[in-house]
């Protein structure tokens, strides 16, 4: 990638562990599509090390970094260069010991986080002017084109199990009328991205749930992916749902104490959920596509 950087005439850089991307180590379906769409739109310099940054920093005006320390190196930026820098930060609970100091010491302009309320739960003193809520999104090309129909399928739940962050999910797995799968982007990835979306689309209703703790108050990718394929999203209540456009018109929102009641209500009238399913998919088409996120960065940086 370094040789290609010498050939490029651009002021934009993407900081990323390039092998991480090319070997598809991502745990969400969305992120590799976002990275590819970003590269297609901006043709950025690819920065995968401190050395590459030092070599090309004088060419750069705008920097977008995938999550430092995970999908990107922790670059030490030169504050005298005047870069406009945006870095991604997903799960806030696993970076409380270093992230805010990293942002401040490197004069990071913006933090793009998929989670709003959880971020400020862990970083209550973080400067709001530096924070940008950058929700999960769905690849445009993976949105099914078919009409939403009833398949008479079971209510399904899936995802990781081996964490304290999944206590409500694991409880839901054991409830009546729920069929559970062990498919997980982190623990047990079985399907390609296209296969995954095709599989989701075979279910009329899917449960998205996580934890009872405010530490993990996260609207995860499952919420967006379920709505995108036209399945009914039966989602655990989270603080960020409203600001994302999710509500009782386009999903079923549950708490632990009313989960089974909501499930039984759905099962008695599956056809009655078709309008919610259509509105859920429409929400994704209007607000939560990968193309929306790329356009947002283009507008933010005025490029």
Wavefront OBJ file of the C-alpha trace (Angstrom):
o trace
v 0.000 0.000 0.000
v 2.898 2.373 0.661
v 3.893 2.447 -3.029
v 0.330 3.288 -4.008
v 0.347 6.151 -1.516
v 3.217 7.810 -3.349
v 1.132 7.767 -6.536
v -2.007 9.286 -5.026
v -2.923 12.940 -5.126
v -5.312 13.234 -2.221
v -5.606 15.035 1.112
v -7.561 12.206 2.751
v -6.108 9.290 4.695
v -7.670 6.149 6.091
v -5.840 4.706 9.095
v -6.445 0.975 9.181
v -4.733 -2.329 9.771
v -4.826 -3.313 6.125
v -4.292 -7.024 6.712
v -7.120 -6.969 9.249
v -9.378 -5.701 6.471
v -8.151 -7.896 3.641
v -8.311 -11.008 5.844
v -11.865 -10.030 6.845
v -11.339 -10.066 10.610
v -14.362 -7.827 11.144
v -17.032 -9.112 13.529
v -19.877 -7.057 12.028
v -21.183 -7.352 8.483
v -21.331 -3.596 8.056
v -17.752 -2.504 8.603
v -15.940 -4.064 5.619
v -18.609 -2.640 3.316
v -18.192 0.768 4.908
v -14.413 0.613 4.471
v -14.758 -0.396 0.804
v -17.351 2.322 0.161
v -15.138 4.915 1.859
v -12.172 3.900 -0.293
v -14.262 3.963 -3.460
v -15.608 7.436 -2.663
v -12.381 9.138 -1.500
v -9.457 7.054 -2.846
v -7.559 7.836 0.375
v -3.994 7.226 1.397
v -3.882 3.988 3.388
v -1.968 4.410 6.637
v -1.164 1.203 8.541
v 1.756 2.279 10.736
v 3.383 5.226 12.470
v 6.105 5.138 9.809
v 3.598 5.555 6.993
v 1.973 8.434 8.817
v 5.324 10.176 9.221
v 6.088 9.672 5.534
v 2.820 11.130 4.272
v 1.595 13.491 6.983
v 2.467 16.614 4.984
v 0.118 15.472 2.200
v -2.793 14.894 4.553
v -5.547 17.263 5.638
v -8.327 14.843 6.644
v -7.886 11.575 8.540
v -10.424 8.866 9.304
v -9.147 6.112 11.573
v -10.832 2.818 12.240
v -10.812 1.880 15.917
v -7.303 2.504 17.319
v -5.744 -0.487 18.981
v -8.048 -2.940 17.264
v -8.602 -2.370 13.548
v -6.056 0.424 13.287
v -2.745 1.357 14.892
v -2.664 3.927 17.693
v -1.013 6.658 15.684
v 0.700 9.480 17.535
v -0.455 12.470 15.495
v 1.551 15.646 15.012
v -0.632 18.365 16.502
v 1.231 21.054 14.564
v 0.010 19.685 11.228
v -3.560 20.900 11.700
v -5.119 17.614 10.605
v -8.868 17.176 10.912
v -9.076 13.718 12.487
v -12.012 11.416 13.100
v -11.525 8.103 14.907
v -13.981 5.274 15.390
v -14.798 3.881 18.817
v -17.360 1.116 19.185
v -17.762 -0.685 22.541
v -16.939 2.036 25.092
v -16.700 -0.301 28.087
v -13.436 -1.873 26.924
v -11.410 1.320 26.497
v -12.156 3.423 29.575
v -8.553 3.330 30.799
v -6.970 5.002 27.805
v -9.311 6.321 25.128
v -10.165 9.826 26.319
v -6.532 10.594 27.102
v -5.582 9.354 23.623
v -8.158 11.655 22.011
v -7.071 14.697 23.993
v -3.320 14.162 23.720
v -3.550 13.742 19.941
v -5.998 16.601 19.438
v -8.510 14.282 17.762
v -11.235 16.403 16.172
v -14.097 13.903 16.225
v -14.956 10.534 17.699
v -17.368 8.434 15.636
v -19.186 6.052 17.956
v -21.950 3.596 17.136
v -23.313 4.085 20.659
v -24.359 7.364 22.254
v -25.813 6.788 25.718
v -23.351 4.001 26.535
v -20.425 6.148 25.404
v -21.327 8.962 27.804
v -22.102 6.461 30.552
v -18.428 5.475 30.453
v -17.051 8.900 29.471
v -19.347 11.399 31.234
v -16.827 14.242 30.925
v -16.055 13.709 27.245
v -16.418 16.973 25.261
v -19.761 16.781 23.430
v -18.465 18.903 20.568
v -16.000 16.140 19.706
v -18.568 13.356 19.777
v -20.506 12.182 16.716
v -23.122 9.470 17.016
v -22.332 7.267 14.019
v -24.795 4.361 14.262
v -24.420 0.972 12.704
v -25.624 0.770 9.133
v -26.488 -1.825 6.514
v -24.713 -2.343 3.177
v -26.934 -0.964 0.428
v -26.389 -3.986 -1.786
v -27.508 -6.479 0.864
v -30.993 -5.015 1.321
v -33.472 -7.578 -0.087
v -35.547 -6.351 -3.005
v -38.399 -8.791 -2.446
v -41.743 -7.922 -0.859
v -42.209 -8.693 2.834
v -44.285 -11.832 3.312
v -45.221 -14.276 6.054
v -43.104 -17.450 6.071
v -44.814 -19.065 9.066
v -41.337 -19.375 10.584
v -40.319 -19.577 14.233
v -39.193 -16.592 16.279
v -35.420 -16.765 16.172
v -32.595 -15.549 18.405
v -28.861 -15.850 17.742
v -25.515 -14.356 18.677
v -22.735 -14.704 21.211
v -23.398 -16.264 24.597
v -20.114 -16.321 26.504
v -20.141 -12.906 28.152
v -21.831 -11.076 31.000
v -23.048 -8.684 28.304
v -25.512 -11.324 27.110
v -27.569 -12.167 30.202
v -30.886 -11.019 28.731
v -30.097 -12.656 25.398
v -29.306 -15.944 27.097
v -32.495 -15.696 29.168
v -34.554 -15.101 26.009
v -33.025 -18.208 24.436
v -34.710 -20.344 27.092
v -38.213 -18.898 26.742
v -41.131 -20.732 25.095
v -41.648 -20.366 21.336
v -38.091 -19.145 20.721
v -35.668 -21.117 18.554
v -32.005 -20.372 19.309
v -28.959 -20.542 17.045
v -25.312 -20.234 18.002
v -24.328 -18.165 14.957
v -22.203 -15.227 16.073
v -19.926 -12.722 14.394
v -17.506 -12.917 17.332
v -17.750 -16.443 18.712
v -18.976 -18.587 15.853
v -19.091 -17.050 12.395
v -20.602 -19.658 10.075
v -21.895 -17.721 7.063
v -20.596 -15.291 4.493
v -22.091 -11.813 4.641
v -24.522 -12.499 1.787
v -25.472 -15.883 3.237
v -26.069 -14.242 6.597
v -28.538 -11.717 5.210
v -30.291 -14.382 3.143
v -30.625 -16.495 6.300
v -32.050 -13.633 8.355
v -34.636 -13.030 5.666
v -36.122 -16.504 6.096
v -37.509 -15.586 9.537
v -40.644 -13.580 10.237
v -39.411 -12.374 13.622
v -35.989 -12.088 15.271
v -35.095 -11.224 18.857
v -32.262 -8.748 19.461
v -31.176 -8.630 23.089
v -28.096 -8.051 25.196
v -27.659 -7.181 28.844
v -29.590 -5.974 31.865
v -26.648 -3.764 32.867
v -26.395 -0.095 31.798
v -22.755 -0.831 31.049
v -23.926 -2.609 27.895
v -26.887 -0.438 26.847
v -26.112 -1.073 23.181
v -28.247 -0.969 20.030
v -26.167 -3.605 18.263
v -25.999 -4.386 14.526
v -28.716 -7.045 14.914
v -31.348 -4.335 15.340
v -30.469 -2.768 11.994
v -29.915 -6.029 10.127
v -33.205 -7.556 11.283
v -35.201 -4.520 10.184
v -33.286 -4.335 6.904
v -34.337 -7.806 5.752
v -37.978 -7.149 6.608
v -38.213 -9.424 9.643
v -40.044 -8.187 12.704
v -37.514 -6.775 15.148
v -38.339 -7.878 18.694
v -35.757 -5.749 20.444
v -34.748 -5.189 24.027
v -35.393 -1.627 25.155
v -32.292 0.596 24.867
v -31.815 4.295 25.538
v -30.669 5.098 21.991
v -33.622 3.503 20.180
v -35.682 6.671 19.887
v -32.890 8.826 18.491
v -32.241 6.111 15.901
v -35.868 6.152 14.761
v -36.902 2.840 16.300
v -40.252 2.791 18.097
v -43.387 0.681 18.488
v -44.545 1.561 14.965
v -41.625 -0.316 13.384
v -40.621 -2.946 15.976
v -41.680 -4.628 19.211
v -39.784 -3.179 22.187
v -39.588 -5.397 25.252
v -38.378 -5.469 28.818
v -37.632 -8.749 30.551
v -40.874 -8.649 32.496
v -43.077 -8.302 29.394
v -41.092 -10.345 26.873
v -43.315 -13.426 26.872
v -46.466 -11.313 26.764
v -45.205 -9.494 23.676
v -44.195 -12.771 22.039
v -47.621 -14.301 22.624
v -49.315 -11.197 21.257
v -47.274 -11.467 18.081
v -47.953 -15.194 17.676
v -51.715 -14.646 17.930
v -51.642 -12.219 15.009
v -48.532 -12.584 12.863
v -50.183 -10.874 9.916
v -50.725 -7.831 12.091
v -46.968 -7.317 12.240
v -46.525 -6.844 8.486
v -46.936 -3.083 8.684
v -44.312 -2.839 11.450
v -41.948 -4.926 9.345
v -42.427 -2.666 6.328
v -41.826 0.450 8.408
v -38.739 -1.104 9.978
v -37.226 -1.770 6.580
v -38.189 1.722 5.419
v -36.365 3.224 8.395
v -33.158 1.497 7.312
v -33.597 2.609 3.701
v -34.130 6.210 4.784
v -31.511 6.583 7.538
v -29.202 3.657 8.104
v -27.418 2.579 4.923
v -23.646 2.496 4.463
v -24.080 5.146 1.756
v -25.667 7.447 4.353
v -22.597 7.146 6.587
v -20.147 7.838 3.759
v -22.192 10.867 2.683
v -22.169 12.133 6.252
v -18.368 12.141 6.367
v -18.215 13.859 2.997
v -20.476 16.621 4.322
v -18.696 16.822 7.690
v -15.306 17.345 6.055
v -16.818 19.495 3.282
v -15.122 17.469 0.562
l 1 2 3 4 5 6 7 8 9 10 11 12 13 14 15 16 17 18 19 20 21 22 23 24 25 26 27 28 29 30 31 32 33 34 35 36 37 38 39 40 41 42 43 44 45 46 47 48 49 50 51 52 53 54 55 56 57 58 59 60 61 62 63 64 65 66 67 68 69 70 71 72 73 74 75 76 77 78 79 80 81 82 83 84 85 86 87 88 89 90 91 92 93 94 95 96 97 98 99 100 101 102 103 104 105 106 107 108 109 110 111 112 113 114 115 116 117 118 119 120 121 122 123 124 125 126 127 128 129 130 131 132 133 134 135 136 137 138 139 140 141 142 143 144 145 146 147 148 149 150 151 152 153 154 155 156 157 158 159 160 161 162 163 164 165 166 167 168 169 170 171 172 173 174 175 176 177 178 179 180 181 182 183 184 185 186 187 188 189 190 191 192 193 194 195 196 197 198 199 200 201 202 203 204 205 206 207 208 209 210 211 212 213 214 215 216 217 218 219 220 221 222 223 224 225 226 227 228 229 230 231 232 233 234 235 236 237 238 239 240 241 242 243 244 245 246 247 248 249 250 251 252 253 254 255 256 257 258 259 260 261 262 263 264 265 266 267 268 269 270 271 272 273 274 275 276 277 278 279 280 281 282 283 284 285 286 287 288 289 290 291 292 293 294 295 296 297 298 299 300 301 302 303
